[in-house]
Amino acid sequence: MNTPPTHSASETEIAIARQKSYVGSAIITLIAYWFFWLPGLIFNIMYINDAKRSQAVAGHKLPGVGCLWILLLLNVAWILVLCALLSGGSLLGLGSMR
């Protein structure tokens, strides 16, 4: 599914962009999430933005970009679920005090 590049780029830039892989970036992001959540989130967003630019130049999807999106979705989803559980639990606790 090759599409033409979305902006003007030299043949060299296009060739370099087509060779990029974000698998290593996804592994770095996963390790960063293990140590601390916020740096992992920052790395993830930073790599996704870079991948979007590279994909626009390359004209097709690059390896590892899907992994970055999955990491973002999973790591944001569990934080949202945790916040919902904690806020729901505190609301239940307040309701039982009446």
N, C-alpha and C positions, 0 to 999 in steps of 0.2 A: 504494500500500500504506500507507494512513493508518491508524494505530492510535491509540487514545486515549492522552493523556499518562499516564505511570505515576505521577505524584504531582500533588497539587493545585497548580495554578498559575493565576494570573489570565489573562484573555483577552489582556492586553497582553503578558505574559511569553511566552505561547504564540505570539503573532503575531511577536514579535521573534525568538524561537528558530527559527521556520520560515523567516525571512529570512536566517539565517546561512549563510555559505559558508566552507569551509575550504580552498579552492583557494589563496588567498594564503598561508595558514599552511603548506600543503604546499610552496609555492615557497620560503618563508623557511627551512623545515626543510631542503630540498635544498641551499640555499646554505650553511647552517650545517654540513651534513655535508661539503661541499666544503672548507671552511676547516679545521675540526677535528671529529673524529668525536664526541667526548663532548658538546660543546654541541649538536650536531645530535640526538643521542640524547635529551638532556634536553628540547629543544624538542619533539621528536616525541612523547614520552610526555606532556608537558604539554598539547599540543594534542589528543592522543587522549582524554585524561581530560576536557578541556573539551567535546570533541565528544560524548562519551558522555552528559554531563549535558544538553547542548543537545538531543540526539536524544531523550532521555527526556522533556524538556519539550515538544518539537515533535511527538513522536509518529510521526516517520518519519525515514528516512535523509536526511542533509544532504550537499550537494555537497562534494567534496574529502576526505571522511573515508576513502574507499577509497584515495585517493592516500597519505594518512598511513599507513595500514596497510601498503601496498606498500613505502613507504620504510622503515618499521620492519623489515619482514621481510627486504628485500634488504640493508640495512645491517647487520643483526645476522647474517644468514646468511654474508656474505663474511668477517666477522670470525671466526666459528666455523670456517669452512673454512680460513682462514689459520692459526688456532691449531692446527687438526688437522694441517695440512701441516707446520707448524714442529715440533710435538711428534713427529709421525711421522718427520720427517726426522732429528731428533735421536736418536730411538730406533733408526733404521736405522744411523746413524753409530756409535752405541754397540755395536750388534750386529756391525758389521764389524771392530771393534777386537779381538775375541777371537781 
